Amino acid sequence: MIYPIVVYGHPVLRKEAADFLPEEKGELKQLVEDMYETMYKAEGIGLAGPQIGLSKRIFVIDATPMAEDLPELAEFKKVFINARIIERDGEPVIDHEGCLSLPGISEEVSRPSRIKIRYVDIDFNEHEEIFNGWAARVVQHEYDHIQGILFVDHLAPLKKRLLKRKLNAISKGKLNVNYRIKVAK
């Protein structure tokens, strides 16, 4: 099932998401498949629960399309459930980011170059991993979604003011994308 992508202005994007409980494990396999299908349809490399209107701590990543330019991402396809970043360090790196929930906006964002994250997989097995470079950036971007944060929140106030017109247009559904969207009512 392909979900519509929730866009800027919808309150679910600003809410901290809830954990999945072990008794909800049965619904995860289909949800993960649907999230990947939705992400691929929208030509994204990551998708979080809030972006499909689900305020739950889940995100999927498949950064393998970036492997031609960034070979370290060749095998980077993962599901993160109930994730918590437990360390952020390394040199801050500035690079462009975009988002399916903010179509048409791409801005430079500074993020730490290394993170340590704890999460469970769809079988509720716990993992703790360290990610560096672009993998760390992608994880932090998706993690922000389950925290109710958007990449534009990391921008300087002047930059945000300059984007106000575009953000207002997105919140009203005045955009042209090749995927279904959902705006706030």
Wavefront OBJ file of the C-alpha trace (Angstrom):
o trace
v 0.000 0.000 0.000
v 1.332 3.400 -0.940
v 0.575 6.096 1.617
v 0.256 9.793 0.853
v 3.203 11.806 2.186
v 2.278 14.233 4.964
v 3.658 17.681 4.105
v 4.788 20.717 6.061
v 2.075 22.293 8.171
v 0.477 19.034 9.324
v 0.612 18.724 13.150
v 1.775 15.068 13.113
v 5.156 16.293 11.828
v 5.643 18.374 15.000
v 4.741 15.702 17.544
v 7.240 13.418 19.263
v 6.328 9.895 18.171
v 5.428 7.043 20.525
v 7.301 3.750 20.871
v 5.990 0.538 19.384
v 5.065 -2.004 22.021
v 6.174 -5.648 21.657
v 2.527 -6.695 21.244
v 2.361 -4.520 18.088
v 5.119 -6.589 16.461
v 2.652 -8.410 14.196
v 1.769 -5.271 12.230
v 5.379 -4.236 11.591
v 6.242 -6.479 8.630
v 3.443 -5.098 6.436
v 4.018 -1.543 7.655
v 7.718 -1.707 6.763
v 6.913 -3.083 3.292
v 4.359 -0.294 2.771
v 6.802 2.353 3.967
v 9.499 1.172 1.554
v 6.951 1.063 -1.295
v 5.794 4.600 -0.431
v 9.373 5.872 -0.198
v 10.369 4.338 -3.544
v 7.268 5.763 -5.262
v 8.216 9.233 -3.990
v 11.890 8.672 -4.971
v 13.170 9.210 -1.436
v 15.987 7.557 0.494
v 14.319 7.678 3.906
v 10.816 7.793 5.351
v 9.607 8.119 8.939
v 6.280 7.150 10.520
v 5.083 10.760 10.955
v 5.575 11.332 7.216
v 2.758 8.856 6.550
v 0.615 10.205 9.379
v 1.710 7.561 11.902
v 3.063 9.071 15.121
v 5.220 6.043 15.928
v 9.005 5.714 16.320
v 9.821 4.005 13.030
v 11.831 4.981 9.988
v 13.177 3.173 6.965
v 16.261 4.054 4.949
v 17.551 2.848 1.610
v 20.479 5.044 0.614
v 21.776 2.591 -2.002
v 20.769 4.948 -4.885
v 23.490 7.324 -3.595
v 26.189 4.627 -3.806
v 27.460 5.770 -7.205
v 28.695 9.007 -5.617
v 29.107 7.639 -2.075
v 30.253 3.983 -2.260
v 29.983 3.574 1.538
v 26.179 3.666 1.119
v 26.085 0.675 -1.273
v 24.540 -1.642 1.330
v 22.780 0.943 3.506
v 19.194 -0.281 3.785
v 17.750 -0.509 7.300
v 14.659 -0.298 9.478
v 14.871 1.576 12.792
v 12.150 1.054 15.420
v 12.011 2.823 18.805
v 15.331 4.493 17.969
v 17.245 6.703 20.374
v 20.431 8.532 19.421
v 22.689 8.104 22.433
v 25.793 9.951 21.177
v 26.500 12.677 18.631
v 30.070 13.746 18.009
v 32.687 14.253 15.359
v 33.285 17.348 13.292
v 30.113 19.178 12.251
v 29.594 18.808 8.498
v 27.472 21.110 6.353
v 25.685 19.613 3.348
v 22.446 19.927 1.401
v 19.330 18.149 2.585
v 15.854 17.845 1.149
v 12.743 16.123 2.432
v 9.652 14.455 0.962
v 7.556 16.465 3.450
v 9.143 19.721 2.237
v 9.176 19.240 -1.547
v 11.136 21.767 -3.560
v 13.256 22.911 -0.618
v 16.921 21.983 -0.333
v 19.172 23.765 2.139
v 22.550 23.377 3.776
v 22.316 21.822 7.238
v 25.099 21.306 9.767
v 25.094 17.924 11.516
v 27.604 15.966 13.613
v 29.603 13.527 11.477
v 29.229 10.581 13.863
v 26.347 9.153 15.891
v 25.636 6.137 18.056
v 22.045 4.907 17.945
v 20.109 2.227 19.790
v 17.026 0.691 18.151
v 15.098 -2.537 17.639
v 14.431 -4.377 14.395
v 11.055 -5.804 13.302
v 11.609 -8.843 15.541
v 12.318 -6.536 18.522
v 15.991 -7.536 18.638
v 17.984 -4.650 20.119
v 20.887 -3.103 18.188
v 23.418 -0.405 18.945
v 25.389 0.955 16.005
v 27.722 3.773 15.082
v 27.253 5.629 11.812
v 29.613 8.120 10.192
v 29.465 10.579 7.314
v 26.452 10.497 5.035
v 24.950 7.468 6.772
v 24.974 9.483 10.024
v 23.351 12.442 8.220
v 20.535 10.332 6.759
v 19.841 8.634 10.105
v 19.795 11.995 11.927
v 17.408 13.469 9.345
v 14.938 10.593 9.743
v 15.431 10.482 13.513
v 14.486 14.165 13.675
v 11.093 13.246 12.175
v 10.234 10.932 15.073
v 11.271 13.730 17.438
v 8.915 16.246 15.765
v 11.789 18.142 14.121
v 12.200 19.113 10.459
v 15.489 19.946 8.747
v 14.401 23.585 8.332
v 14.436 23.855 12.133
v 18.252 23.663 11.925
v 18.444 26.753 9.696
v 19.307 30.283 10.786
v 16.274 32.523 11.490
v 16.965 34.687 8.418
v 17.093 31.628 6.153
v 13.762 30.400 7.611
v 12.157 33.790 6.965
v 13.350 33.652 3.361
v 11.628 30.257 2.994
v 8.329 31.382 4.556
v 6.496 31.821 1.233
v 7.552 28.356 0.006
v 6.623 26.764 3.343
v 3.185 28.420 3.305
v 2.585 27.155 -0.242
v 3.532 23.600 0.788
v 1.212 23.731 3.809
v -1.674 24.672 1.487
v -0.864 21.883 -0.967
v 0.250 24.322 -3.677
v 3.024 22.174 -5.081
v 3.750 19.899 -7.969
v 5.123 16.480 -7.012
v 4.893 12.993 -8.495
v 3.451 11.446 -5.317
v 0.240 11.803 -3.301
v 0.379 14.248 -0.422
v -1.659 14.918 2.673
v -2.060 18.463 4.035
v -3.429 19.637 7.376
v -7.161 20.257 7.349
l 1 2 3 4 5 6 7 8 9 10 11 12 13 14 15 16 17 18 19 20 21 22 23 24 25 26 27 28 29 30 31 32 33 34 35 36 37 38 39 40 41 42 43 44 45 46 47 48 49 50 51 52 53 54 55 56 57 58 59 60 61 62 63 64 65 66 67 68 69 70 71 72 73 74 75 76 77 78 79 80 81 82 83 84 85 86 87 88 89 90 91 92 93 94 95 96 97 98 99 100 101 102 103 104 105 106 107 108 109 110 111 112 113 114 115 116 117 118 119 120 121 122 123 124 125 126 127 128 129 130 131 132 133 134 135 136 137 138 139 140 141 142 143 144 145 146 147 148 149 150 151 152 153 154 155 156 157 158 159 160 161 162 163 164 165 166 167 168 169 170 171 172 173 174 175 176 177 178 179 180 181 182 183 184 185
